[in-house]
Amino acid sequence: MNDNHSRRYGPGVDQAKQVLNGGLVQLVDHMGSDLSVVRNARVSYDAAWRAGNDKGSDARLIHYLLENGHNTPFEAPYITFEIMAPIFVIRQWHRHRTQSYNELSARYRPLPEHFFIPDAHTVTLQSEDNKQMRTKEQHPDANHIRQLMEKSNQASFKIYHELLALGTPRELARSVLPLGTYTHMFASANLHNWMRFLKERLHEHAQYEIQVYAIEIAKILAELYPVTMQAFKDINTEKPYEEQIPVNTPGDLDISMRQPTAIYTDESGTDHEYPVYHYGQLTDRED
Ligand SMILES: Cc1cc2nc3c(=O)[nH]c(=O)nc-3n(C[C@H](O)[C@H](O)[C@H](O)COP(=O)(O)OP(=O)(O)OC[C@H]3O[C@@H](n4cnc5c(N)ncnc54)[C@H](O)[C@@H]3O)c2cc1C
């Protein structure tokens, strides 16, 4: 089947953006533009022909619609993103019921040894005045904490590989994997529902690890729907997305870093191959 239709990347948005130590956000597909919003709004008074003739009034109309909750015109554009994120982020994400999801199945194939380790500056202390949140200052033992997290994840993956080598069904073996394991999905929604997602997940009360995905999505949507996203920013946020929180994003993700090459040797000396993702982890592991 011809894929020309589904990969219409716009300028500046054709790269996967690395998020956290090994996640990604990538635009897969998009439909419509700011003009689609205007046309949909103006059909209600039979004036679709005016859309695009007066950029100033189109922008004012978009701002008015968004500010006053006239949401349906924003449901015309539709966008799909590819997301790789730790399971605990995806659990928060899936609470957004107006998106459609398709996710990697750990029943079909083993999960790669690919897990979340926080950057040191994001390892802080439990907040005392907000039960859900953490403080902003770095924990004095941040690196020790990261090492413990890595050790725990490695131990879980070792047992996972042992279980698979014993012939344990994949659907059972996966139950020993930690919440920091990366999984992979496509998420699709219309522009209105992406903005609803952003409003909640760009908020400073949202967990840092989902905020960084929301920021990348906001930046991509701003390339595709600049007038709508400007209005969204003016109405909902005081600062540019990039300045909202310190995002430690190393830049575009080199997909070639995905290397399906880990070997696990069981007690009988038999080698088993498993996929592994390398994103510059804490140690100099050679596996
Ligand atoms: C900072 C933060 C902290 C949170 N903490 C917790 C927590 O401690 N525990 C927890 O369980 N969740 C928590 N959540 C998740 C939160 O409660 C929502 O589930 C999540 O934000 C999705 O919001 P939503 O339901 O409005 O979104 P969506 O599912 O995208 O729905 C959007 C809107 O569509 C409508 N809608 C969708 N489905 C239905 C339906 N079936 N029936 C009627 N109307 C519907 C509703 O108006 C809804 O607001 C937290 C979220 C945030 C941002």
The ligand as an ORCA input file, in Angstrom:
! r2SCAN-3c Opt
* xyz 0 1
  C      -2.386     17.161     37.703
  C      -3.287     15.981     37.550
  C      -3.480     15.123     38.618
  C      -4.317     14.005     38.511
  N      -4.456     13.156     39.575
  C      -5.263     12.081     39.461
  C      -5.441     11.153     40.557
  O      -4.872     11.326     41.614
  N      -6.221     10.063     40.378
  C      -6.893      9.844     39.198
  O      -7.619      8.850     39.087
  N      -6.755     10.693     38.148
  C      -5.965     11.787     38.247
  N      -5.806     12.630     37.174
  C      -6.504     12.315     35.932
  C      -7.774     13.171     35.786
  O      -8.685     12.886     36.826
  C      -8.455     12.891     34.436
  O      -8.793     11.536     34.359
  C      -7.550     13.210     33.281
  O      -6.951     14.447     33.480
  C      -8.360     13.215     31.979
  O      -9.298     14.258     32.034
  P     -10.723     14.135     31.350
  O     -11.483     12.981     31.898
  O     -11.364     15.494     31.441
  O     -10.260     13.885     29.837
  P     -10.914     13.043     28.668
  O     -11.059     11.626     29.012
  O     -10.095     13.384     27.461
  O     -12.319     13.649     28.509
  C     -12.502     14.985     28.070
  C     -13.909     15.401     28.460
  O     -14.829     14.625     27.687
  C     -15.943     14.296     28.513
  N     -16.020     12.838     28.632
  C     -15.099     11.931     28.196
  N     -15.527     10.686     28.442
  C     -16.710     10.807     29.068
  C     -17.644      9.869     29.588
  N     -17.472      8.559     29.504
  N     -18.764     10.329     30.171
  C     -19.000     11.665     30.265
  N     -18.155     12.613     29.785
  C     -17.038     12.178     29.201
  C     -15.753     14.979     29.856
  O     -16.343     16.254     29.791
  C     -14.268     15.151     29.921
  O     -13.848     16.209     30.760
  C      -4.981     13.745     37.283
  C      -4.808     14.628     36.193
  C      -3.963     15.719     36.323
  C      -3.762     16.642     35.128
*
